[in-house]
Amino acid sequence: MEKGTLIEFKVNGTRRLAVVEKPEGKKDWIVLDEKGHPRKIRPQDVEYQVKGGSYQYTDIPTFLAQVTPHLDNSHLEVAWELLIEEAQPVTPEDLASLIFDETTPASCYAAHILLEEDKIYFRKKGDIYEPRPRSQVEEIKHQMEVEAKRKQEKELFIQKVKAALEGEEVSWNENDQSRILLLEKYVLQPDNSPKAAQEILEALGRNKTPDAAFQLLVDLKIWSKHENIFLRRSSYPEKFPQQVCEVANSILAQIAANEFVDKDDRLDLTSHKVYTIDDETTTEIDDGLSIEQLPDGRVRIWVHIADPTRIVSPNDALDLEARRRGTSLYLPTGLIPMFPPELATGPMSLVQGQICPALSFGVIIDENGQVVEYKITPSLVKPTYRLTYQDVDEMLSMRVQGEEEIYMIAELAKKREQWRRNNGSIMITMPEAIIKVKGEEEVSIELLEMSPARLMVAEMMILAGEVAGKYCQENNIPVPFRGQPQPELPPEEELLSLPPGPVRASALRRCMPKSETGLTPIRHASLGLDAYTQVTSPIRRYTDLLTHFQLKAHLRGEPLPFPPEQLQQILYEVLATSSEASFVERQTNRYWSLQYFLQHPNETWQGIVLRWLREEDGLAVVLFEELGLEFPHKFDRNVQLGDTVRLQLAYCDPRRDEIRFREV
């Protein structure tokens, strides 16, 4: 290049002009920009060399003023239309001649700029520019229109968000909802964060983090500050599909008009005094108990179970939705049922004072508590009392006159418990917490104690499960049998060396293998039963519903609705879903238990050193006796298992699942 040559180069992607001043070394050059500042460049840095004439750096502004009038993109479209038919490539000089009808240095440089900045009509190939095919140009234009529209929609969304944050009423359209979903996804899947969500946060001047996205959703009142992230991350649906709701409403209308046909022949047990016993807040009433005095002096205990299969058929909309859920979800903030609530708490439940269809298990046991005779039948019952566990405990302690049946049931339950103990059952009693949230965030924790009433009901439910298991085993009916391998318990001397109560129970609990579910009967070690299937919660547990389907078909003499291969596949899916639901329940309870501690920051709690996590580091699990909750704590002094300690909250962040205590 000669001195005085006008060249173009780029600095950080920005186009710049300069005049060649002199060589620098063997290959480089010193150039002067429009302000006369020297700069060293290499030959490969030169983007374009203006031909014709010698320039001073002071000429650059004048030259640019001559170029500017030619920079009209519409010229490119005209040139492309002329060249596309023959697919004729051009140089900047060719383009200047074609669209400007001249090849002055300014017009040629303008043509160079147009071609370089063009993203639609031409593509660069070496030193020439080829016209793009018509189909490609149309596609590029379409993509640019889409991008422009997206950008406009994003700007409108940001304006709406700012207005909402200022307290204005806004309505979110479909495009807005898609962006809100991106923010939600950023919170729920931080390792797979959408770039668009980060762009929204950046446009609002917020940190590009999942926490910032969560706070924005809270500030917009789309989420609450206690939004259940665990539930949102799960596949468990919070709402029922429209089709399922329509089916539920249709069934309710048929029942109300007495048009619903029951396909079962039912034993009339409406003369029985039936007790339904649940927690005060329970709305799905799925079991009741009664006593029948037989002419020969013996007593038959009846366990009546709600019968949803009278209105649910295998593989219908209600069944498939219940299968998708696997279980009702019990959260501190409320129940999310397996069936639509208007069915679950209405015609599916055993409602006090109403004639209700049921599946009833009539059982006679001997003096030792062993089952000697049983029958299973669809029935009609009329629940007499809707009682809470506390009501029954009071009745049992006060020996209320006229309620001999409840005392008889309690005595039969004690015989059953003793029979199971003799049969190898392993009973582990640990305190359990019931966490409830009232209003927005008022947390209460109730310590669940295994009172006589709870033990009585539990024994009767286990009895029904044993009878159902026996029947299915004897008749080769594939159902979800529950079992548990025999545990390897510590030597008796080792157990006796531990403090009695929670410490010893905790040691036993850690030895217990996980329960198993399969289509063939296996021994259930902790229950002390050789065959067992759950049947007592068909409204809120899908495996129970499966057993009802199979049992009732066999009782009617019909083919089983689910052959073993299909049942096994359904069972695999339902157990996975139920496991996920259990995880959501545990994590949600954990979150609200931490919120409870936050609401009682100055309280002093009494705890028991329950078990070691790392004894060498002083890290142990402490049972908070008043709450039935267990948390780890690192001691700075020597403590022993069973020691009583007093702790206060030191730090708590429920959202991050972090809590620490200090010893008082």
C-alpha positions in Angstrom: 0.0 0.0 0.0 1.2 3.5 -0.8 1.3 6.3 1.6 -2.0 8.2 1.5 -4.1 5.0 0.8 -7.5 5.2 2.5 -8.4 1.9 4.2 -11.1 0.4 6.4 -10.4 -1.8 9.5 -12.4 -2.7 12.6 -11.9 -2.1 16.2 -14.0 -4.3 18.5 -16.4 -4.9 15.5 -16.7 -1.2 14.8 -15.9 0.0 11.3 -13.1 2.6 11.2 -11.3 4.5 8.4 -7.6 5.5 8.4 -4.9 6.7 6.0 -1.7 4.8 5.5 1.3 6.8 6.8 4.3 4.5 6.6 5.5 0.8 6.9 6.3 -0.6 10.3 8.8 -3.5 10.1 8.5 -6.0 7.3 4.7 -6.4 7.1 2.9 -4.0 9.4 1.8 -0.4 8.8 1.3 2.8 10.7 -2.0 4.5 9.9 -3.6 7.7 11.0 -7.3 7.8 12.0 -9.6 10.8 11.4 -8.2 12.5 14.5 -4.6 12.0 13.5 -3.9 9.3 16.1 -1.4 6.7 14.9 -2.2 3.0 15.0 -0.2 -0.1 14.0 -2.2 -2.6 11.9 -1.4 -5.8 10.0 -2.3 -6.5 6.4 -4.9 -9.0 7.5 -6.7 -6.3 9.5 -7.5 -4.4 6.4 -11.2 -4.9 5.5 -11.4 -2.6 2.4 -9.0 -0.4 0.4 -10.5 2.7 -1.2 -9.2 3.0 -4.7 -8.4 6.2 -6.6 -6.4 9.1 -5.2 -4.2 9.9 -2.2 -5.7 11.1 1.1 -4.8 12.9 4.3 -6.4 11.9 7.6 -8.2 15.3 7.5 -10.0 14.1 4.4 -11.8 11.3 6.2 -14.8 13.3 7.5 -15.4 14.8 4.1 -15.2 11.4 2.5 -17.7 9.9 5.0 -20.1 12.8 4.2 -20.0 11.8 0.5 -20.7 8.1 1.4 -23.6 8.6 3.7 -26.3 9.6 1.1 -25.7 6.3 -0.7 -26.4 4.1 2.4 -30.0 3.1 1.5 -30.8 -0.6 2.0 -33.6 -0.4 -0.6 -30.9 -0.3 -3.3 -29.8 -3.8 -2.3 -33.3 -5.3 -2.9 -33.4 -3.6 -6.4 -30.0 -5.0 -7.3 -30.9 -8.4 -6.0 -34.0 -8.5 -8.1 -31.9 -7.7 -11.2 -29.2 -10.3 -10.4 -31.2 -13.2 -9.0 -32.5 -14.7 -12.3 -29.0 -15.3 -13.5 -27.5 -15.8 -10.1 -24.8 -13.3 -11.1 -22.2 -12.4 -8.3 -21.0 -8.8 -7.9 -18.1 -6.8 -6.4 -18.7 -3.5 -4.5 -17.6 -1.8 -7.7 -20.1 -3.8 -9.8 -22.9 -2.9 -7.4 -22.0 0.8 -7.3 -22.2 0.8 -11.1 -25.5 -1.0 -11.1 -27.4 1.0 -8.4 -25.6 4.3 -8.4 -24.6 4.4 -12.1 -21.1 5.5 -11.0 -18.0 4.0 -9.6 -16.5 6.9 -7.6 -14.5 6.0 -4.4 -17.4 7.1 -2.2 -20.1 5.1 -4.1 -17.9 2.0 -4.2 -17.2 2.2 -0.5 -20.9 2.7 0.1 -21.6 -0.4 -1.9 -19.0 -2.3 0.1 -20.8 -1.2 3.4 -24.2 -2.2 2.1 -23.0 -5.6 1.0 -21.1 -6.2 4.3 -24.0 -5.3 6.5 -26.6 -7.1 4.4 -28.1 -10.1 6.1 -30.8 -10.8 3.5 -30.0 -10.6 -0.2 -26.3 -11.4 -0.7 -23.7 -13.7 0.9 -20.0 -13.2 0.7 -17.8 -15.7 -1.0 -14.2 -14.7 -1.1 -14.0 -11.2 -2.6 -17.4 -11.4 -4.4 -21.0 -11.4 -3.2 -23.6 -13.9 -4.5 -27.3 -13.2 -4.6 -29.2 -15.6 -2.3 -31.9 -17.9 -3.7 -35.4 -16.4 -3.6 -36.7 -19.1 -1.1 -33.8 -18.3 1.2 -34.5 -14.6 1.1 -38.1 -15.2 1.9 -37.2 -17.4 4.9 -34.7 -14.8 6.2 -37.3 -12.1 6.0 -39.8 -14.3 7.8 -37.3 -15.0 10.6 -36.5 -11.3 10.9 -40.2 -10.5 11.1 -40.6 -13.1 13.8 -37.7 -11.7 15.7 -38.9 -8.2 15.4 -42.3 -9.2 16.7 -40.7 -11.2 19.5 -38.7 -8.2 20.5 -41.7 -6.0 20.5 -43.7 -8.4 22.6 -40.8 -8.7 25.0 -40.7 -4.9 25.4 -44.5 -4.8 26.0 -44.1 -7.6 28.6 -41.4 -5.6 30.4 -43.6 -2.6 30.4 -46.5 -4.6 31.8 -44.2 -6.1 34.5 -43.1 -2.7 35.6 -46.7 -1.5 35.7 -47.7 -4.5 37.8 -44.8 -3.9 40.2 -46.0 -0.4 40.6 -49.4 -1.8 41.7 -51.3 -1.3 38.5 -53.9 -3.9 37.3 -52.6 -5.8 34.3 -53.9 -8.8 32.3 -51.5 -11.3 31.0 -52.0 -12.5 27.4 -50.9 -15.8 26.0 -47.4 -14.4 25.0 -47.0 -13.0 28.5 -47.9 -16.3 30.1 -45.2 -18.1 28.0 -42.6 -15.7 29.5 -44.0 -16.2 33.0 -43.6 -19.9 32.4 -39.9 -19.3 31.5 -39.4 -17.5 34.8 -41.1 -20.4 36.6 -38.9 -22.9 34.7 -35.8 -20.9 35.8 -36.8 -21.4 39.4 -37.8 -25.0 39.1 -34.9 -26.2 36.8 -32.0 -23.9 37.7 -29.5 -26.2 36.0 -31.5 -25.9 32.7 -32.2 -22.2 32.9 -33.8 -20.5 29.9 -31.8 -17.6 28.5 -34.9 -15.6 27.9 -35.7 -15.7 31.6 -32.3 -14.2 32.4 -32.9 -11.5 29.8 -36.2 -10.5 31.5 -34.4 -10.2 34.8 -31.6 -8.2 33.3 -34.1 -5.9 31.6 -35.7 -5.2 35.0 -32.3 -4.6 36.6 -32.5 -7.7 38.8 -29.9 -10.4 39.3 -29.9 -13.2 36.8 -30.5 -15.9 39.5 -33.2 -18.4 40.3 -33.8 -16.6 43.6 -34.3 -13.4 41.8 -36.8 -15.1 39.4 -38.7 -16.5 42.4 -38.9 -13.1 44.1 -40.1 -11.5 40.9 -42.9 -14.0 40.6 -43.8 -13.3 44.3 -43.7 -9.5 43.7 -46.0 -9.9 40.7 -48.4 -11.9 43.0 -48.2 -14.9 40.5 -46.7 -17.0 43.3 -47.0 -16.8 47.0 -43.9 -16.3 49.1 -44.5 -19.9 50.3 -45.0 -21.4 46.9 -44.6 -25.1 47.0 -41.6 -25.6 44.8 -41.5 -29.4 45.5 -45.1 -29.8 44.2 -44.4 -27.7 41.2 -41.3 -29.7 40.4 -43.2 -33.0 40.6 -45.5 -34.5 38.0 -48.4 -34.5 40.5 -51.3 -32.4 39.0 -52.9 -29.8 41.2 -56.1 -29.5 39.2 -58.4 -32.0 37.5 -58.8 -32.0 33.7 -62.1 -30.6 32.4 -63.2 -34.0 31.1 -62.8 -35.6 34.6 -64.8 -32.8 36.2 -67.6 -33.3 33.6 -67.7 -37.0 34.3 -67.9 -36.3 38.1 -70.7 -33.8 37.6 -72.6 -36.3 35.4 -72.3 -39.0 38.1 -73.5 -36.6 40.8 -76.5 -35.7 38.6 -77.4 -39.4 38.0 -77.2 -40.2 41.8 -79.3 -37.1 42.6 -81.9 -38.3 40.1 -81.8 -41.9 41.4 -80.7 -43.0 37.9 -77.4 -44.5 38.9 -77.4 -48.3 38.5 -75.4 -50.3 41.0 -74.1 -53.5 39.5 -73.5 -55.3 42.8 -75.9 -57.4 45.0 -75.4 -55.9 48.4 -75.9 -57.3 51.9 -78.1 -55.0 53.9 -76.1 -54.0 57.1 -77.9 -50.7 57.7 -79.2 -52.0 61.0 -75.7 -52.1 62.4 -74.4 -49.3 64.7 -71.4 -48.2 62.5 -68.6 -46.0 63.9 -66.5 -43.9 61.6 -63.4 -42.7 63.4 -61.0 -40.1 61.9 -59.2 -36.9 62.6 -61.4 -33.9 62.9 -60.3 -32.4 59.6 -60.7 -35.6 57.6 -63.2 -35.2 54.8 -62.7 -38.5 52.9 -64.4 -41.0 55.2 -63.3 -44.4 53.9 -63.8 -46.8 56.8 -66.2 -47.7 59.6 -66.5 -50.4 62.3 -69.4 -52.4 63.7 -70.2 -55.5 65.8 -72.6 -58.3 65.0 -73.7 -60.7 67.8 -74.3 -64.1 66.3 -77.0 -66.6 67.4 -74.3 -69.0 68.7 -72.9 -66.4 71.0 -69.9 -65.5 68.9 -69.1 -62.0 67.8 -68.3 -60.9 64.2 -66.3 -57.7 63.8 -67.2 -55.8 60.6 -64.8 -53.5 58.8 -66.7 -51.4 56.3 -64.7 -49.8 53.5 -65.9 -47.1 51.1 -66.7 -48.6 47.7 -65.7 -46.1 45.0 -65.6 -48.9 42.4 -69.4 -48.7 42.2 -69.0 -45.5 40.3 -65.5 -46.0 38.8 -64.9 -48.6 36.2 -61.5 -50.0 35.1 -59.8 -47.7 32.5 -62.5 -45.0 32.5 -61.7 -41.3 32.9 -61.9 -41.4 36.7 -59.8 -44.5 37.0 -57.1 -43.2 34.7 -56.9 -39.9 36.5 -56.7 -41.6 39.9 -54.0 -43.9 38.4 -52.1 -40.9 37.2 -52.1 -39.4 40.7 -51.5 -42.7 42.6 -52.5 -41.3 45.9 -54.2 -38.3 47.6 -51.6 -35.7 48.6 -51.7 -34.6 52.3 -49.9 -31.3 52.7 -49.8 -28.9 55.7 -51.7 -26.4 53.5 -54.5 -28.8 52.6 -55.5 -32.0 50.7 -55.1 -32.6 47.0 -57.4 -35.6 46.5 -57.0 -38.6 44.1 -60.6 -38.2 43.0 -62.5 -35.0 42.4 -63.4 -33.7 45.9 -67.2 -33.6 45.2 -67.1 -37.4 44.7 -64.4 -38.2 47.3 -66.2 -36.5 50.1 -69.7 -37.2 48.8 -71.0 -40.4 47.2 -67.7 -42.2 47.7 -67.5 -41.6 51.4 -69.2 -43.3 54.4 -71.3 -40.3 55.4 -73.0 -40.2 58.8 -76.8 -40.8 58.6 -76.8 -41.8 54.9 -77.2 -45.2 53.4 -73.8 -45.8 51.8 -72.5 -48.6 49.5 -69.4 -50.4 51.1 -67.2 -53.4 50.7 -67.5 -55.1 54.1 -65.1 -57.5 55.8 -66.8 -59.7 58.4 -64.3 -61.5 60.6 -64.6 -63.9 63.6 -61.5 -64.3 65.7 -60.8 -66.8 68.5 -59.7 -66.0 72.0 -56.1 -65.7 70.9 -56.9 -63.2 68.2 -56.5 -65.5 65.2 -58.9 -65.3 62.3 -61.1 -68.4 62.3 -63.8 -67.3 59.8 -64.3 -64.4 57.5 -66.5 -63.2 54.6 -66.1 -60.3 52.1 -69.2 -58.8 50.6 -70.5 -55.7 48.9 -72.9 -54.1 51.4 -75.1 -51.2 52.4 -74.3 -49.4 55.7 -75.7 -46.4 57.5 -72.9 -44.8 59.6 -74.3 -43.9 63.0 -71.5 -41.8 64.5 -68.9 -39.6 63.0 -66.2 -39.6 65.8 -62.8 -38.3 66.2 -60.0 -40.3 67.9 -60.3 -38.0 70.9 -64.0 -38.8 71.1 -63.3 -42.5 71.2 -60.5 -42.2 73.7 -62.9 -40.4 76.0 -65.6 -43.0 75.4 -63.2 -45.8 76.2 -61.9 -44.1 79.4 -65.4 -43.1 80.7 -67.2 -46.4 79.8 -70.1 -44.5 78.3 -73.3 -46.5 78.8 -75.1 -47.8 75.7 -71.9 -48.0 73.6 -70.9 -51.5 74.5 -70.0 -52.1 70.8 -67.0 -49.7 70.9 -65.6 -51.5 74.0 -66.0 -54.8 72.3 -64.1 -53.5 69.2 -61.3 -52.2 71.5 -61.0 -55.6 73.2 -60.9 -57.5 69.9 -58.2 -55.0 68.7 -56.1 -55.9 71.8 -56.4 -59.6 71.1 -55.4 -58.9 67.5 -52.3 -56.9 68.6 -51.2 -59.7 71.0 -51.8 -62.3 68.3 -49.6 -60.4 65.9 -46.9 -60.0 68.6 -46.9 -63.7 69.1 -46.7 -64.2 65.4 -43.5 -62.1 65.2 -44.7 -58.6 64.5 -42.2 -55.8 65.3 -44.0 -52.8 66.9 -42.0 -49.5 66.7 -43.5 -46.5 68.3 -42.0 -43.1 67.5 -43.6 -39.7 68.0 -45.1 -38.2 64.8 -45.8 -34.6 64.0 -48.9 -33.4 62.2 -48.1 -30.0 60.6 -50.9 -27.7 59.6 -51.0 -24.2 58.1 -53.8 -21.9 58.8 -54.4 -18.9 56.5 -51.3 -17.7 54.7 -48.6 -18.9 57.1 -49.8 -19.6 60.6 -48.1 -23.0 61.4 -49.2 -25.4 64.1 -47.6 -28.7 65.0 -49.6 -31.3 66.8 -47.8 -34.3 68.4 -49.5 -37.5 67.2 -49.7 -40.0 70.0 -50.7 -43.7 69.5 -53.8 -43.5 71.7 -56.1 -46.4 72.4 -58.4 -45.2 69.7 -55.7 -45.0 67.1 -54.3 -48.4 68.0 -57.8 -49.8 67.8 -58.5 -48.4 64.3 -55.0 -49.4 63.1 -55.6 -53.0 64.2 -58.9 -53.2 62.4 -57.4 -51.9 59.2 -54.6 -54.4 59.4 -57.3 -57.1 60.0 -59.1 -56.2 56.9 -55.8 -56.2 55.0 -55.0 -59.7 56.3 -58.5 -61.1 55.3 -58.2 -59.5 51.8 -54.7 -61.0 51.4 -56.0 -64.5 52.5 -58.9 -64.4 50.1 -56.7 -63.3 47.2 -54.1 -65.9 48.1 -56.6 -68.7 48.4 -58.3 -67.8 45.0 -55.1 -66.9 43.1 -56.2 -63.4 42.5 -53.3 -61.1 41.5 -53.4 -57.9 43.6 -50.8 -55.6 45.1 -49.6 -57.7 48.0 -47.5 -55.8 50.6 -44.6 -57.5 52.4 -41.4 -56.8 54.3 -38.3 -58.9 54.5 -37.3 -60.1 58.0 -35.0 -57.6 59.5 -31.6 -58.4 61.1 -32.1 -56.9 64.5 -29.2 -56.1 66.9 -28.4 -58.5 69.7 -30.8 -58.2 72.6 -27.9 -57.1 74.9 -27.1 -54.3 72.5 -30.7 -53.1 72.4 -31.0 -53.3 76.2 -27.9 -51.2 76.5 -29.7 -48.3 74.8 -32.0 -46.1 76.8 -35.6 -47.3 76.5 -38.1 -45.3 74.5 -37.3 -43.2 71.4 -33.6 -44.1 71.3 -34.2 -47.8 71.3 -37.1 -47.5 68.9 -34.9 -45.4 66.6 -32.3 -48.2 66.6 -34.9 -50.7 65.7 -36.4 -48.5 63.0 -33.0 -48.2 61.2 -32.8 -52.0 61.0 -36.2 -52.4 59.2 -36.0 -53.1 55.5 -38.2 -51.3 53.0 -41.6 -52.8 52.4 -42.1 -54.4 49.0 -45.1 -54.7 46.7 -45.7 -57.5 44.3 -48.4 -59.7 42.8 -47.6 -62.8 45.0 -48.0 -63.0 48.7 -44.9 -62.5 50.8 -44.5 -62.3 54.6 -44.8 -58.9 56.1 -42.3 -59.0 59.0 -43.3 -55.9 61.0 -47.0 -56.8 60.8 -46.4 -60.5 61.5 -48.6 -61.6 58.6 -48.0 -64.1 55.9 -50.3 -62.5 53.4 -51.4 -58.8 53.4 -52.8 -56.3 50.9 -54.0 -52.8 51.6 -57.8 -52.3 51.0 -58.9 -49.7 53.5 -58.2 -46.5 51.6 -59.6 -46.9 48.0 -60.6 -43.2 47.9 -57.0 -42.0 48.5 -54.6 -44.8 47.6 -54.7 -46.3 44.1 -53.2 -49.7 45.0 -56.2 -50.2 47.3 -58.5 -49.3 44.5 -56.8 -52.0 42.3 -57.4 -54.6 44.9 -61.0 -53.6 45.1 -61.4 -53.9 41.3 -59.9 -57.4 41.4 -61.7 -58.6 44.6 -65.2 -57.4 43.5 -64.9 -58.9 40.0 -64.1 -62.2 41.6 -67.0 -61.9 44.1 -69.3 -61.3 41.1 -67.9 -64.3 39.3 -66.6 -62.1 36.4 -63.2 -62.1 34.7 -60.6 -60.1 36.5 -60.3 -56.6 35.0 -56.5 -56.6 35.1 -54.5 -59.7 34.1 -51.1 -60.1 35.9 -49.0 -58.6 33.1 -51.1 -55.5 32.8 -51.4 -55.2 36.6 -47.6 -55.4 37.0 -47.1 -52.6 34.5 -49.8 -50.4 36.3 -48.2 -51.2 39.6 -44.8 -50.2 38.5 -46.1 -46.8 37.3 -48.3 -46.2 40.3 -45.5 -47.0 42.8 -43.2 -44.6 41.1 -45.9 -41.8 41.2 -46.7 -42.6 44.8 -43.0 -42.4 45.8 -42.8 -39.0 44.2 -45.9 -37.9 46.0 -44.4 -39.1 49.3 -41.3 -37.1 48.6 -43.4 -34.0 48.0 -45.2 -34.6 51.3 -41.9 -35.0 53.2 -40.3 -32.0 51.7 -43.3 -29.8 52.2 -43.6 -30.9 55.8 -39.9 -30.1 56.3 -40.3 -26.6 54.8 -43.2 -25.7 57.1 -41.5 -27.2 60.1 -38.6 -24.8 59.5 -41.2 -22.0 59.1 -42.5 -23.0 62.5 -39.1 -22.5 64.0 -38.8 -19.1 62.3 -42.0 -18.1 64.0 -40.6 -19.1 67.4 -37.1 -17.8 67.3 -36.6 -17.3 71.0 -38.2 -20.5 72.2 -36.1 -23.1 74.0 -36.8 -26.7 73.0 -36.2 -29.8 74.9 -34.7 -32.7 72.9 -33.3 -36.2 73.2 -30.0 -37.2 71.6 -31.5 -39.9 69.4 -28.7 -41.4 67.3 -25.2 -40.6 66.0 -24.5 -39.4 62.5 -20.8 -39.0 63.1 -19.9 -39.6 66.7 -16.3 -38.6 66.2 -17.4 -35.1 65.1 -20.2 -34.9 67.8 -22.8 -34.8 65.0 -26.1 -36.4 66.2 -29.8 -36.4 65.5 -31.9 -34.8 68.2 -35.6 -35.6 68.7 -37.6 -32.5 69.7 -40.0 -34.2 72.1 -42.7 -31.6 72.1 -42.9 -31.5 68.3 -42.1 -35.1 67.2 -39.4 -33.6 64.8 -35.8 -34.8 64.2 -32.9 -32.5 63.3 -29.2 -32.9 63.2 -27.0 -30.9 65.7 -23.3 -30.7 66.2 -22.3 -30.8 69.9 -19.2 -29.1 71.2 -19.2 -31.3 74.3 -19.5 -34.9 75.2 -23.1 -36.2 75.2 -24.6 -39.7 75.4 -27.5 -41.2 73.5 -30.7 -40.5 75.5 -29.3 -37.3 77.1 -31.8 -34.5 77.4 -30.6 -31.2 75.8 -32.1 -27.7 75.4 -31.7 -26.0 72.1 -32.6 -22.6 70.6 -32.8 -21.6 66.9 -29.5 -20.1 65.7 -30.2 -19.9 61.9 -33.0 -20.9 59.6 -33.7 -20.6 55.9 -36.7 -22.8 54.9 -36.3 -22.1 51.1 -32.7 -23.4 51.2 -33.6 -26.2 53.7 -31.0 -25.0 56.2 -31.4 -24.9 60.0 -29.0 -24.8 62.9 -29.4 -24.7 66.6 -27.3 -23.6 69.6 -27.3 -25.4 72.9 -28.7 -23.4 75.9 
